[in-house]
Amino acid sequence: MRVWFAILALLTATPVFADVTAVATVDQRRIGFGDSFTYTITINGASGGLQAPNIPPVDGLQFQGPSVSTSMSWVNGQSSQAVNLTYRVTPTRLGQFTIPAAEVTVAGKTLRTEPITIAVEKNAAASTLADGLFARIQFDNQPLYLGQTAPLNIVLFVRGDVPLQGLNGFQAQADGLNYKFLDKVKQGTQVISGQNFSVLLIDGAITPTQVGKQPFGPVVIKCQLRTPKRGGNDFFDQFFNRIEVREVPLTVDPITIDVLPLPDAGRPAEFAGAVGQWKLDVTAKPTEVAIGDPITLTIRISGTGNIDLVTPPKLTGLDEFKTYDPTTKTSKNELNTAGERVIQQVLVPKSTAVKQLPEIRLSYFDPVTKTYTNAVAPPINLTVKTGTGGQSTVISAGLRVRPEEKLGQDIVYLKGDRGPAAAAVPFCATPVFWVLNFAPVVALLGGLGWKRRTDRLRGDVAYARRSRAARGARKLLATATTPDAIQQALQHYLGDRLNIPSAGITAAVAEERQLPGAVREIFEACDAARFAGMAADVAALKQRVEQVIDELETATL
Amino acid sequence: MNWKPLLCSLLIAVPTLADEFKSANALYDAGKFAEAAAAYAQLTPKSAHIYFNLGNAWFRQDKPGLALLNYERARRLAPRDPDILANLKFAQQRLGVDEVNTPAKPVVRFFRNAARSRTLAEWARYEVSALWVTLLAVAGCIWRPKWRTGFVVVAVAAALGWTAATVALVNEVTAAPEAIVLTAKAEARFAPLADATVRFTAVEGTRVAIHEDRGQWLLVERADGQQGWVPADAVTRIKE
């Protein structure tokens, strides 16, 4: 609601025009019960300072809304604006109603609408179907007693040509009665005046809660009818199965039920409100027990009537028993016209003087015989012996009685074997403990280093060549027997070390790269031996190459 | 030379450790509790069962303080043995020190009980195992990235276990040595002087932690945190 008035405030944020009027209208003045109509307050010429209208409550009408709309028109060059506040109104009973004048405040000025009278009748739409779709309340017109449960059914007759799709619930007025209907509908057929009718039977039951003449109804059944789509073509609608489901309320005439009070005459003192025909069945197990042993007393009340009104009979004469809280289980049929209540009571005899369980009575009012009746369970003989004592006994599910027992206390007896000897040195003080602690750390760190190196060797070619340069060169050098092979070994080393092609490395390149002078000298000595045929000391050359490699390994190139 | 007869005669002649233990038990069964206690005390190496039986022998001589001391020693070796725990509790109840020896704060009580539920060796084994599992799971994350999620879960769980085990281990190793008051009443004073003001009186069976050792005097702390100086001969250390 706040949102709508916030919208209103926004819509009406412009200046107020002169000649502001408020008019109330309804879309129909005669409606069928079960239908609703719209009530609209139109404020013409106002567009600012509008406050929520004040509609006095009307007994029998429910207002929902408002929904807000605005309209604007231009007449002779002048604009006029109208604000419409629309309510959906649903009658809750038949009759004639007057919606009194509503007050609307616009910019501090109070406007009043005219009162509107409408009539709510039996549903007009349903009346057109009255011959083919009608319903009756099926009830035996006998007076009921307060608390008595009686069947009350609704029978719906549907002629063969009435396109009934289904039912969408119903509403009934019944202030002094509790009623319940089954969701499941029984179906049959019947011929009325030579025409076939489907008969739908809705089983139900009522229980009066107030004395006097109590009306039941009117009952409005929401029938869903299949109808062709509005505004369409009959031929195409049928061909394409274009139909819509329309909800038509079907009103059933009310009936009056005479509810009698329960008679005072002959009312037993122990009567607690049970109405119906009830049967009492009492059993006790076991019947031969020792003192302190439990006896489970089962009281079963079953019959017809409202089981919710049946209270468990009061147990008396149980002074010689220790009693526990009873457990109760209730089951009933869907309409609550019959049921069963089972009460289980645990009793523990206190002495051997107990000879029997006392008689149990249930008083109820029988609406058939119109008298109070007592259902009586005779006493049950018991044999109680002296208790054995000192034993725990299970009384019922989850309930355990343990006799109090004083247990002796002392130290536990000796151990029969020596058991494992204590270690002279605790494990955490042994070298094994520290090795086991450090070994995985060292292994993991080593593994990480190795992984890092292998990853780099795999991805960094220069690093890979540089790493294996000395090893590869020394391998070649070891097998070199000529100056040419020695030169190749040196070229191989320098190529890997500098990450350049080995074949192109000469004395000039060595000078250009500012390598140590020994490198150039080795190249020149090898060249002299190869091309000038000069004698060369191979061993000395190899040694110099070794020295150069050692020197370059630690140098930054 | 046939060694078998000689070996057999030696085995028969030298009483085994099991025989000595049974002999001590026989003395106990005969009601000779003092002799049984002496026999148990001579047995080496000690075990939880020997301390337990020794505690029983002292208890039967109406020396619940000494019994409690030996039950404590037995508990240190077998902290979850129900017999030892039962007798320990019973001895404390007999001496009326059950409450005095229990920390008042529930948090302290919980962690103390948790730490004492395992032996030092057990905590050390847990610590090593958890460390290995943690590092293997870390290695798995690195070398088997396909199963990283599973390895991470294992690594986190194992790391938590390692932390708990390490804390318990360090706590046990670094904790102040404990002792049991064996005199009927030991007066704990504000200073290590015979005429110093008495702060509290520890009854027989009270468990104390020794924070400082000055020869004749020990600075001890009761379970409730109260500290005081007691004569060294009033208490006996649990750890031999």
Interface residues (C-beta under 8 A of the other chain):
Chain A: Q409 D410 I411 V412 Y413 L414 K415 G416 D417 R418 G419 P420 A421 A422 A423 A424 P426 F427 C428 F433 L436 N437 P440 V441 A443 L444 G447 L448 K451
Chain B: L17 A18 F21 N25 Y28 D29 L43 P45 K46 S47 A48 H49 I50 F52 N53 N56 F59 A67 L77 A78 D83 A86 N87 F90 A91 L120 A121 W123 A124 R125 E127 V128 L131 W132 L135 L136 V138 A139 I142 W143 L169 V173
